[in-house]
Structures are given as C-alpha cells and as structure tokens.
Amino acid sequence: MLGIYAHSFLEATRFTSNTRPDPRTQQHLDAKSNKRERHFRLWQRGPYWI
C-alpha cells in the first residue's frame, strides 16, 4: 500500500508545468509504465498447476 502512495506521489511531482512533456510523449510513458506493471504481475503469479 505504501508503494502505491509513493508511486502516485512521484507521478504527481515528476513534472512541473514548465517541464511537462507533450501529450504523445506522455502517452508513451504511460504505456511503458503499464506494460512494465503487467509484466511484473505476470511474473509474480504462481505457476498454472497450483
């Protein structure tokens, strides 16, 4: 739970209004983050025979 709060805080404070990336770059960063999270969840789950 603490990791979720830390991650959301880092996401909220990562960019200021002057350094915010353009929308295409932000979409790429979000997709990359989602892909990494999806792979991590697949890696964490147990084998299919359990």
OpenMM code with the backbone's topology and positions (N, CA, C; nanometers):
from openmm import Vec3, app, unit

residues = "MET LEU GLY ILE TYR ALA HIS SER PHE LEU GLU ALA THR ARG PHE THR SER ASN THR ARG PRO ASP PRO ARG THR GLN GLN HIS LEU ASP ALA LYS SER ASN LYS ARG GLU ARG HIS PHE ARG LEU TRP GLN ARG GLY PRO TYR TRP ILE".split()
positions = [
    Vec3(0.0830, -0.1196, 0.0000),
    Vec3(0.0000, 0.0000, 0.0000),
    Vec3(0.0872, 0.1256, 0.0000),
    Vec3(0.1940, 0.1207, 0.0783),
    Vec3(0.2836, 0.2359, 0.0823),
    Vec3(0.3489, 0.2587, -0.0544),
    Vec3(0.3768, 0.1494, -0.1241),
    Vec3(0.4346, 0.1618, -0.2574),
    Vec3(0.3418, 0.2332, -0.3541),
    Vec3(0.2112, 0.2089, -0.3400),
    Vec3(0.1133, 0.2758, -0.4266),
    Vec3(0.1134, 0.4259, -0.3991),
    Vec3(0.1161, 0.4629, -0.2707),
    Vec3(0.1203, 0.6047, -0.2358),
    Vec3(0.2496, 0.6700, -0.2844),
    Vec3(0.3609, 0.6008, -0.2675),
    Vec3(0.4886, 0.6563, -0.3121),
    Vec3(0.4895, 0.6726, -0.4636),
    Vec3(0.4375, 0.5733, -0.5352),
    Vec3(0.4347, 0.5808, -0.6816),
    Vec3(0.3458, 0.6961, -0.7288),
    Vec3(0.2281, 0.7105, -0.6672),
    Vec3(0.1383, 0.8186, -0.7097),
    Vec3(0.1978, 0.9550, -0.6751),
    Vec3(0.2685, 0.9646, -0.5623),
    Vec3(0.3333, 1.0914, -0.5263),
    Vec3(0.4428, 1.1246, -0.6269),
    Vec3(0.5223, 1.0258, -0.6643),
    Vec3(0.6282, 1.0502, -0.7614),
    Vec3(0.5711, 1.0881, -0.8976),
    Vec3(0.4626, 1.0250, -0.9372),
    Vec3(0.3997, 1.0595, -1.0641),
    Vec3(0.3444, 1.2020, -1.0602),
    Vec3(0.2887, 1.2401, -0.9474),
    Vec3(0.2291, 1.3737, -0.9358),
    Vec3(0.3348, 1.4830, -0.9332),
    Vec3(0.4518, 1.4527, -0.8796),
    Vec3(0.5541, 1.5555, -0.8645),
    Vec3(0.6670, 1.5425, -0.9663),
    Vec3(0.6529, 1.4522, -1.0615),
    Vec3(0.7617, 1.4295, -1.1561),
    Vec3(0.7819, 1.5491, -1.2486),
    Vec3(0.6752, 1.6139, -1.2888),
    Vec3(0.6850, 1.7246, -1.3828),
    Vec3(0.6233, 1.8507, -1.3234),
    Vec3(0.6846, 1.9629, -1.3529),
    Vec3(0.6236, 2.0912, -1.3205),
    Vec3(0.5519, 2.1394, -1.4462),
    Vec3(0.4816, 2.2493, -1.4347),
    Vec3(0.4093, 2.2995, -1.5517),
    Vec3(0.5049, 2.3408, -1.6633),
    Vec3(0.6291, 2.3774, -1.6286),
    Vec3(0.7256, 2.4184, -1.7312),
    Vec3(0.7962, 2.3007, -1.7970),
    Vec3(0.7999, 2.1866, -1.7320),
    Vec3(0.8754, 2.0733, -1.7869),
    Vec3(0.7863, 1.9576, -1.8281),
    Vec3(0.6570, 1.9800, -1.8350),
    Vec3(0.5658, 1.8723, -1.8726),
    Vec3(0.5875, 1.8328, -2.0189),
    Vec3(0.5961, 1.7011, -2.0484),
    Vec3(0.6180, 1.6588, -2.1875),
    Vec3(0.4925, 1.6770, -2.2719),
    Vec3(0.5107, 1.6727, -2.4014),
    Vec3(0.3961, 1.6844, -2.4906),
    Vec3(0.3078, 1.5597, -2.4765),
    Vec3(0.1827, 1.5667, -2.5197),
    Vec3(0.0888, 1.4553, -2.4991),
    Vec3(0.1342, 1.3220, -2.5577),
    Vec3(0.2003, 1.3240, -2.6747),
    Vec3(0.2463, 1.1971, -2.7335),
    Vec3(0.3523, 1.1323, -2.6467),
    Vec3(0.4434, 1.2126, -2.5935),
    Vec3(0.5463, 1.1584, -2.5045),
    Vec3(0.4833, 1.1048, -2.3767),
    Vec3(0.3853, 1.1762, -2.3234),
    Vec3(0.3187, 1.1308, -2.2015),
    Vec3(0.2450, 0.9990, -2.2253),
    Vec3(0.1813, 0.9842, -2.3407),
    Vec3(0.1143, 0.8578, -2.3737),
    Vec3(0.2157, 0.7438, -2.3806),
    Vec3(0.3320, 0.7708, -2.4379),
    Vec3(0.4362, 0.6689, -2.4464),
    Vec3(0.4845, 0.6286, -2.3071),
    Vec3(0.5040, 0.7271, -2.2198),
    Vec3(0.5480, 0.6978, -2.0835),
    Vec3(0.4435, 0.6165, -2.0075),
    Vec3(0.3170, 0.6513, -2.0259),
    Vec3(0.2093, 0.5771, -1.9597),
    Vec3(0.2009, 0.4342, -2.0112),
    Vec3(0.2127, 0.4162, -2.1412),
    Vec3(0.2068, 0.2822, -2.1989),
    Vec3(0.3250, 0.1980, -2.1505),
    Vec3(0.4409, 0.2587, -2.1425),
    Vec3(0.5597, 0.1877, -2.0950),
    Vec3(0.5430, 0.1454, -1.9497),
    Vec3(0.4874, 0.2343, -1.8681),
    Vec3(0.4637, 0.2033, -1.7274),
    Vec3(0.3616, 0.0910, -1.7126),
    Vec3(0.2537, 0.0969, -1.7905),
    Vec3(0.1506, -0.0078, -1.7844),
    Vec3(0.2066, -0.1420, -1.8285),
    Vec3(0.2891, -0.1408, -1.9320),
    Vec3(0.3485, -0.2655, -1.9809),
    Vec3(0.4399, -0.3257, -1.8751),
    Vec3(0.5206, -0.2416, -1.8113),
    Vec3(0.6110, -0.2898, -1.7071),
    Vec3(0.5323, -0.3481, -1.5900),
    Vec3(0.4238, -0.2815, -1.5515),
    Vec3(0.3407, -0.3308, -1.4414),
    Vec3(0.2739, -0.4637, -1.4777),
    Vec3(0.2261, -0.4767, -1.6011),
    Vec3(0.1621, -0.6002, -1.6458),
    Vec3(0.2611, -0.7164, -1.6452),
    Vec3(0.3826, -0.6926, -1.6929),
    Vec3(0.4841, -0.7972, -1.6927),
    Vec3(0.5218, -0.8365, -1.5499),
    Vec3(0.5291, -0.7394, -1.4622),
    Vec3(0.5630, -0.7676, -1.3227),
    Vec3(0.4553, -0.8535, -1.2580),
    Vec3(0.3274, -0.8228, -1.2831),
    Vec3(0.2189, -0.9026, -1.2251),
    Vec3(0.2203, -1.0451, -1.2798),
    Vec3(0.2487, -1.0612, -1.4094),
    Vec3(0.2569, -1.1954, -1.4669),
    Vec3(0.3737, -1.2733, -1.4076),
    Vec3(0.4829, -1.2060, -1.3824),
    Vec3(0.5997, -1.2705, -1.3256),
    Vec3(0.5741, -1.3121, -1.1812),
    Vec3(0.4941, -1.2355, -1.1083),
    Vec3(0.4695, -1.2633, -0.9673),
    Vec3(0.3709, -1.3769, -0.9439),
    Vec3(0.2818, -1.4022, -1.0369),
    Vec3(0.1806, -1.5043, -1.0117),
    Vec3(0.2434, -1.6435, -1.0139),
    Vec3(0.1749, -1.7358, -0.9510),
    Vec3(0.2269, -1.8711, -0.9400),
    Vec3(0.2131, -1.9484, -1.0687),
    Vec3(0.2705, -2.0678, -1.0746),
    Vec3(0.2597, -2.1494, -1.1950),
    Vec3(0.1168, -2.1981, -1.2152),
    Vec3(0.0853, -2.2364, -1.3372),
    Vec3(-0.0527, -2.2707, -1.3710),
    Vec3(-0.1011, -2.3967, -1.3010),
    Vec3(-0.0106, -2.4852, -1.2569),
    Vec3(-0.0551, -2.6118, -1.1983),
    Vec3(-0.0905, -2.6010, -1.0506),
    Vec3(-0.0745, -2.4839, -0.9910),
    Vec3(-0.1113, -2.4672, -0.8492),
    Vec3(-0.2522, -2.4141, -0.8368),
] * unit.nanometer
topology = app.Topology()
chain = topology.addChain("A")
for resn in residues:
    res = topology.addResidue(resn, chain)
    for name in ("N", "CA", "C"):
        topology.addAtom(name, app.Element.getBySymbol(name[0]), res)
